[in-house]
Amino acid sequence: MDTVLGVTMAGGFMAALGAALAWLLAVASKRLHVYEDPRIEEVESLLPKSNCGACGTAGCRNFAEELVAGHTEPARCTVNSSDMNEYIASVLGVDMGDVEKRVARLACAGGRHVARMRAHYAGLGSCRAATTVAGGGKACDWGCLGLGDCESVCDFNAISMNQYGLPVVDPSKCTACGDCVEICPKGLFSLEPVSRKLWVACKNHADGDTAALQCEVSCTACGKCVADAAPGLMRLNNNLAAIDYSKNALATSDVIARCPTGAIVWMDSGRATRGVAAKKIVRISALPVASEV
Amino acid sequence: MSLLSIFRRKTFARGVHPASNKSTAGTPLRRLPFAPRMILPLAQHIGKPAVPIVAVGQEVVRGQLIARAEGFLSVPIHAPVDGVVEAIELRPSARGPWTESIVIRTYEASTQEVRWGTPRDMDALSAQEIIQAVQDSGMVGLGGAAFPSHAKLTVPKGRKIHTLVVNGCECEPYLTCDHRVMLERTDDLMLGIRYAMRAVGAEKAVIGIEDNKPDAVEAVRAALPADGSIAVAAVETKYPQGAEKMLIKSALGLEVPAGGLPSEVGVVVNNVGTLALLGRLLPLGQGLTERAVTLTGPGIKRPGDYWVPIGTPLRHVLEWAGAEDVSEREIILGGPMMGQAIASLDVPITKGVSGILVFDRRAVKAESDRSSYACIKCGECVQACPMGLNPSMLGLLAGSSEYELMGSRYHLGDCFECGCCTYVCPSNIPLVQQFRAAKSVLRQRAEIAKAKIEIHESGERFDFGHAEGEERKTGGRRHPVPETKG
């Protein structure tokens, strides 16, 4: 009899304890409940989960929160297709927004067939490391070292190094996430809207004669593009042609026509067209190292 | 305790023992004639570049002020020759970026004598006035870091300095310029130490000299004042003994906290070359126009230590020292461990250059062509790192671009790039090179984060990339900053 009582009491006690704790949890879950918009979860599942940061937030979850809160627009996601962004807009009942596609662009055309090296660099094969050793040995201190830090940092395989050691961006794959902009030690990449077709593919600030010695496709600051462009569109800044993109509407391909080195180009769907006066370059082999330049 | 200390060798933990190759220690310092053109970069020191106060076409006199300091962390520049300012333009620098430089065409009749400067009575100056006089002299740390000396002598508020440590270690192989200065300018050195002690308010000074320079130890000991306030500590010959934190440990037994400055333990460290020149320049009221530089290596016919005018193009120095086929050589400015390989012969000798080493390219090529292998976790680098870091782990993280983790968990910021890890690595992994690259990424991220915060506060949306029309004028990049070392 005692055994039965003992078992019943123990069982009853445990059941009562369970009920009490369950009640506590039930109250806690009601009282301490934090409301989260279920749409955040839904929108997040529609995002690419690449966490690239191109939209300007810390990642896809953060972007979903911002979207639901109405702080940003679906079109800011450059990795999703526009169909998907439209679908997200319809789920949220907002306007998709109008964000112009931007792509990473390199402000250098000095591959090893046209740009001179003044010393051999034999160290670690990374542009960052090379830059810490006397700038990397390229005669033009501003130019691309061609060791491919940008190629390896790109999560979308949008950058590949060509035979001259210059990175080529595939505009269809580029999401403008900005990783290449960050990693390039020479600061040559920038994210440019595709409507900006006029482009100075050079950053050399040395005087014209020196620049011409260093690289055959450098801007020598001759000023022809400034003379040919609509007033105010182009100017010379420290021995380098610069474009005022606030006047981008005035840009025509006539500006590049007389450029003697082809440093200023017309970009159309990822292809750079040089002016008719630009010196034709037929060499494909690398220039020899010369310590004088 | 005192009995035991006789047997205790003054040194620090870990480090390496590279071959010293100090073959030029026996030859006296010589003078180098002026080059026909002198190139003076406005940014030869750490901090803000100086601002030119001369115009193109203006005549200048040796010793004359030609660029003034811009703010506190900056030093002025003085003309190294009599001549005329030919241009103020971008010129290549040893570290790579083209920087704004003053180019002076030297008059043939320019004398080695410095007539500019107003002599002053050093005993009448207060500590603050001494520090101002140091800044006016344009002095920077001549051990290689080129950190403005007056900033080093300015004690942070609330700290008290008990000892001035004078760095005469010269632990880098090949270099002997500090050694020669200690032998030949001993009296200047003592004066300089006195001025620095008064500037920081230290009661004692200890001169740390590696025990492979017994003649320097003897010479300096013989010149010590009778009051016993200055002492000489012969420390173990080991690299990097001349790094300031290592020397403080060796000479005084004090350890500077991670990420901290020597002033946290009441110490200020200065290089012997810096103090010897201060001892000469301050009473005369003159500026820094020349420095001792070691010219050595297998590719040089007349090796030795020279007084080189600041701004002399490297090509001129090499011609004078008899270096042949210079384009077929490997040339390093500074010591072989922490020095800077250069890519152009047209770079000038600046205030921070302590040595010019010319190696045969073929001999160096064999080394640089060695392939590197996977880390075998032998721990040699951990045994070598004087800062007590874990270079092996840092190397693995660098390989997978985990820069943030390297900085936060593995104290990358405490690495001063002495290169011991790379020196001992049996797998020939370029560790210190990876750390330099990682540090440059972290520095850039910190700058961008700062800019982001500023833009966020101003209410605009942050955009990657460069603002329109913003062009880099001098290259704008920052480079790793080595610590002082002798």
Contacts between the chains, C-beta under 8 A, distances in Angstrom:
chain1	res1	chain2	res2	distance
A	56	B	461	6.8
A	56	B	462	6.8
A	118	B	343	5.5
A	118	B	344	5.7
A	119	B	342	7.7
A	119	B	343	3.8
A	119	B	344	7.3
A	121	B	343	7.8
A	122	B	365	7.4
A	122	B	368	4.2
A	122	B	369	7.5
A	123	B	368	7.4
A	123	B	430	6.7
A	123	B	433	5.8
A	124	B	430	4.4
A	124	B	433	4.3
A	124	B	434	6.6
A	124	B	437	7.3
A	126	B	434	8.0
A	126	B	437	5.7
A	128	B	436	7.9
A	128	B	437	3.6
A	128	B	440	5.7
A	128	B	441	6.5
A	129	B	430	7.4
A	129	B	433	4.7
A	129	B	434	6.9
A	129	B	436	6.4
A	129	B	437	4.3
A	131	B	96	6.7
A	131	B	440	7.2
A	131	B	477	6.9
A	132	B	433	7.6
A	132	B	436	4.6
A	132	B	437	6.9
A	132	B	440	6.5
A	132	B	479	6.2
A	132	B	480	6.0
A	133	B	96	7.8
A	133	B	340	7.4
A	133	B	341	5.4
A	133	B	343	7.8
A	134	B	94	6.6
A	134	B	95	6.6
A	134	B	96	4.8
A	134	B	340	6.5
A	134	B	341	5.9
A	134	B	342	5.0
A	134	B	343	3.9
A	134	B	344	7.3
A	135	B	95	7.1
A	135	B	96	2.3
A	135	B	97	6.3
A	135	B	343	6.4
A	135	B	475	7.9
A	136	B	96	6.9
A	136	B	343	7.5
A	137	B	343	4.5
A	141	B	92	6.8
A	141	B	96	6.0
A	141	B	97	5.7
A	141	B	98	5.2
A	141	B	475	6.0
A	142	B	472	7.5
A	142	B	475	7.0
A	153	B	401	7.6
A	178	B	464	3.8
A	178	B	465	7.2
A	181	B	464	5.1
A	181	B	465	5.4
A	182	B	441	7.9
A	182	B	444	7.1
A	182	B	445	7.5
A	182	B	448	7.4
A	182	B	464	7.4
A	183	B	441	7.3
A	185	B	440	6.6
A	185	B	477	6.6
A	186	B	477	7.6
A	187	B	466	6.9
A	187	B	472	6.6
A	187	B	476	7.3
A	187	B	477	7.5
A	189	B	465	7.5
A	190	B	464	8.0
A	190	B	465	3.9
A	190	B	466	5.6
A	191	B	463	7.8
A	191	B	464	5.8
A	191	B	465	4.9
A	192	B	465	8.0
A	203	B	471	7.9
A	203	B	472	7.2
A	205	B	90	6.2
A	205	B	98	7.0
A	205	B	471	7.4
A	205	B	472	7.5
A	205	B	473	7.0
A	206	B	90	6.4
A	206	B	98	6.7
A	207	B	89	7.4
A	237	B	469	7.4
A	237	B	471	5.2
A	238	B	471	6.0
A	238	B	473	6.0
A	240	B	471	6.5
A	242	B	469	6.0
A	242	B	471	6.4
A	244	B	468	7.3
A	244	B	469	6.6
A	245	B	468	5.5
A	246	B	468	7.3
A	291	B	326	7.4
A	291	B	327	4.1
A	291	B	344	7.3
A	291	B	345	6.0
